[in-house]
Amino acid sequence: MVKKAISALAIISITALTNLVSAQTNWEAPRLENGRPDLQGAWTNGTISTLERSDRYGEKLVFTEEEALEFEQSAGLNRYAAGDARPSDPNREAPTAGRDPGAYNAFWLEPGTRTMRIGGEGRTSFIVEPADGKIPYSAAGLEAWEQYNSEAGSDGPEQRPLEERCIVGYGSTGGPPMLPVVYGNYYQIVQTDDYVVIRIEMNNDARIIRLDSEHHDPGLNPWLGDSVGFWDENTLVVQTTNFHPQQSFRVATQHRIYIPEDALVTERFTRTGPEEILYEFTVDHDEAFTQAWTAQIAMRRAEQPPFEFGCHEGNYALRGILAGARREEVAAELAN
């Protein structure tokens, strides 16, 4: 059963880290007419840093400047590209059977070019607790992943990932937690006295956060979960549970996370400067994880609002995937 409040360890961790950032500046956040801090506007969380930490860094959370520069030089845009930014050759030969036809080239990708920096420090991972920067899956959590992998396939459209069917963005871009991927890392925040709305560029998802409200009864499981929020002095705290069961497994190039439908995700949004929001979150579930885990991401002021996201326009991929699976089945039958 999910814990309905953040664990004491997570509270201490988040508070200490927030105070560390706040102590580094005397800047005061602008406020709306109702006196609340102004989080509105367009923001981006794009970065080459990742949710979990590479084994090479162990429990090292903060890069030296030399390490950060080396990481940026070796893990830039083309780390994620399936080619470069040159136009595709319309006269190229079709790939032979069994050969990877490739995916997006670098023109379409925008993961960012720098490490994530919190309080001026380059981070080796978003996760700050546990100390090793890894998601602390329990045996039950790992077993859930094994079952998910065994059931993946192309028998029908319902078996394909949600992002492939244009239902929600992939990799937990809409969250919560809201994580950056290789493109579409823009967010628009709008505030009223009773709601905070976050529009996500990826898939045009929109989170509607009810302020000073209660969660709906279990069983009402909207896409992106059921989010309620309140103000803790200058920080917007958002607690989300009752996730849609089809959204439990979220996969991207940079990360894979399992969020059970009755997990509790607690987010904290704090303006730390004219151009930055400190976004912190804690994920808690008694069975899926051995402990609650906490991460930090810097959301930077964007130069432009989110684009309108086009998913299905001229997109024949789903039909092609299912047709290809049927061809594979025929080939397997003939081989036998």
N, C-alpha and C positions, 0 to 999 in steps of 0.2 A: 504494500500500500504506500502511496506517495506521502512524503512529509508535506504538511500544509504550511510550513514556514521554512525559511532558510536555516540551515544548521548553524550552530554557534561558531564553528570554525570558519564557515563561509562568510558570516557577518564580519568577523574579525579581519579576515583576509581582505574583503572588499573595502571596509572602512579604512584600514591602514593604507591601502593602495590609493584610495581616493584622497585621503588627507595628504599623502606624499605629493600627489600632483597639485592639489590646491595650495600647499605650502610654498610651491615654487613660483607663485604669481599672486599679485594683489588685484588682478583684473576682476571686475564684477560684471556678471552677466546682465544683458539688457532684459527688461521685463515688459510684459503685456499690461494692458489696462487693469486686468484682474490681479496684478502683482506677481504672477507666476513667471519664472524664467522663460525667455523666448527661445524655443528650440526650432522655430519655423525656418523654412527655406530648403534649399537643395544641398545634399551631402553625399559624399562617396566614401566607401571603405576599401577601395581597391588597393591591393598590396601584393608583393611577392612572398610575404611571410605566410605561414600556414597555421592552421588550428593546432595540430599536434607538433611536437618538437622532434627534430631528427635525432636519432640515437647518438650521433657524433657529438652533440652538445650536452648530453647527460642532463644534469640539473641546472645547467647554466641558462638563465633567463635572459640576460642582457648581453648583447654584443659589445665588444670594444669597437671603436670607430674603424679600425683596420679590418676587423672581422666583418662588420656591416658592409664596408666598401667591397670587400672580396666577394661576399654573398651576392650583392647587387650586380657585380660584374659577371658572375658565373651563373646567375639564376634570373636573367632578364626575360623580356617578352618571349624570345624564341624558345625558352625552356618549355613553353606550353604549345608552341606552334607546330602544326603538322606540315610545315613548309615555310616559305617566306611570304613576303607581301606582293610578289609579282602576280599579274593576272594569269589565270589558268589558260593553258594552250587549248583552244577549241578543237584542234586537229590531233590531239594526243590519242594514243591507242587506249582502248578499254582495258582495264586490268584483267588478267587471266584468272581463271577459277582459283579460289583460295588465296588470292592476293589482296591485300588491304587497299581499297581505293582511296584512302586518305580522308581527311576531314577538313575543317576550316584551315585556311592558311593564316598567316600572322596579320593580314589586313583586318580580319574580323575580330581580333582578340584585343582586350584591353584590361589585363589583370593588374596593371600598375608596374612600376619599375623600381620601387624602393621598399626597404624593410618597414614593417610597422613600427612607429615610434610613439612611445608613451612618456610624457614628461621629458622629451628630448632623447630618450634612450631607445636604441634599436633593439627590438625583441626577437628572440629565436623562435617564439611561438605565441599564439594567442592565449593558450592555457597557462595560467599562473599557479593553479592548485588542482591536482597534486604537483609536487615539486619536479617530477620528471617530465611534465608537459604532455602526458598521455591521458586519453580517456580511460578511466579505471573500470573497464567492463568486468562484470562478474561472470561466473560460469554460465549463468542463465542468459546474460547479455550476448556472450559469444555464441551460445547455442541458437539464439534468435537469428543471428547473422547467418549461421550455417543453414538454417531452415529457409531463410529468404533466398540465399544463393541457390539452393536446390530447387526452388519453385520458379525461378526466373526462366523465361522462355518466350516463345512467339506463337503460342497456340491461338491467341486472339488479341485484340487491342487492349482488353482489360488486363492482360499480363504484362503489358509494356509499362515503362516508368511514367509517372504522372507528367513530368516535364515534356516527354515525347508526345503526349496527348494534349499538351497545352492547357493543363488544368492548374498547376502551380509551377513556379520557377524551380529550377533544379538546384541541388546542393544546399538547400536551406537558405536561399537568398531572401525569401519572405519570412522564414523562420516561424516562430522564434526557436533558437537564436538565429539572428540574421547574419549570414556569413558571406564573405566575398568569394566570387568565382572568377572565371577567365574573361567575363564581360558582363555588362548590365549591372554594374555595381553602384547604381545611383538611387537615391532615396529622396522623397519629398515629404516633409513633415508639416502638418497643418494642425493648429490647436484651437479649441473653443473652451468654454467653461466646463463642458461636460464630456468632451471627447478629445482624443488625440488620434489623428489619422496619419498613417505612414503609407505612402504610395511607393511601391517597389518597381524599378524599371523592368526587371526581369518578369516577363509574363503579365505585366500590368497588374500584379497582385496589389491588394490594398488591405492593410490591417486597421481595424476600427477598435480602438481601445476605450472602454467605458471607464470614466473616472469615478472613484468613490462608489463603486457598485459591487455586486456579488457575482460569483460564478454561476452559470446555469447549472442545472442538475446534470449529473453524468448521463451520457446517452445522447446529448445534443453536442455533436462533435463537428464544428465547422472546419473548413480548410483553414490552416494557420492557427488552429486552436481557439480557445475562449480566453480573451485577454481583458483583465481589469487593472486599473492603475490608480495610484495616489501619489501625492507629493510628500517627500521627506525633506523638508527645508528646500534646498535648491536642486534636488534630484528627483526626477520622475522615476518612480518604481513601478514596474509592470510585472504582474504575475499571470502566467498562462498555463492552463491545463486543458483536459478534455480535447486532446488532439484527434484529428481524423485518423482512424486506424490504417488507412491506406497511405498515410504520410509518415509512417514510423521509420522508414529507411530512406535516408537522404544521401545521395552519392554525387560527388564532383571529382574533378581531376585531382584536387588538393586534399580532399577529406571525405570521410564516410562516417555518418553518425546515426545512431539508433535512439529515437525518442519515443518511448511507449506512450500510448494514448492517455494514461493517467500520470505521466511524469509532470513535474512542476518545473517550469523555467522562469526564473526571476531575473528581470533585466533592470539596469539602472542607467539612465541617461543624464549626464551632467555636463553643462557647458563649462569648459575649462579655458576658453580663450575665444577671441573674435572669429577664429576660423576652425574651431574644433569642438566636438562633443566626445567625451569619454563614454564609451558604450561598454558596460560590464554585464556579464550574465553568469548565472549559476544554474546548472542542470542537476536535478535531484530525483532519484527513483530508487527505492530500497532494494528492488530485485535486479534491475539491469546493471547497476553500478555498485562497486564496493564502498564508494563514498561520493558525496556531492562533488562536482568539479566546476571550476570557475575560470573564466577567460576575460580578457580585455582587448578591445579594438578601438582605434581612433577613427572617428568619422570626421572627415575634413570638408570644409566648405567647397562646394562644387561650382565650377564656372558656368554651368548650364543646368537646367532642370532635366529630369529623366526624359529620354526619348519615348515616343509611343512604340511599344514593342510589337513587332509583327511575327506571329508564330506559324499560322497555317497558310498564309497567303502563298500560293504556288508551292506548297510543301507537300511533296509526294513521298516523303521518306517512310511514313507509317505503312502505306500500301506496299511500298517496295520491300520493307522489312518482312512483312507477313508473306508476301509473294516469294521472297527469297527463302524463307523457312519452308514453304511448301515444296520448293524445288529441291532443297536439301533432303527433305523426307522422301521424295521420289527417288533421288539418287541413292539414298541409303537402302531403299527397298530393292532397287535394281541390283545393287552390289551384293545383296544377300540372295 
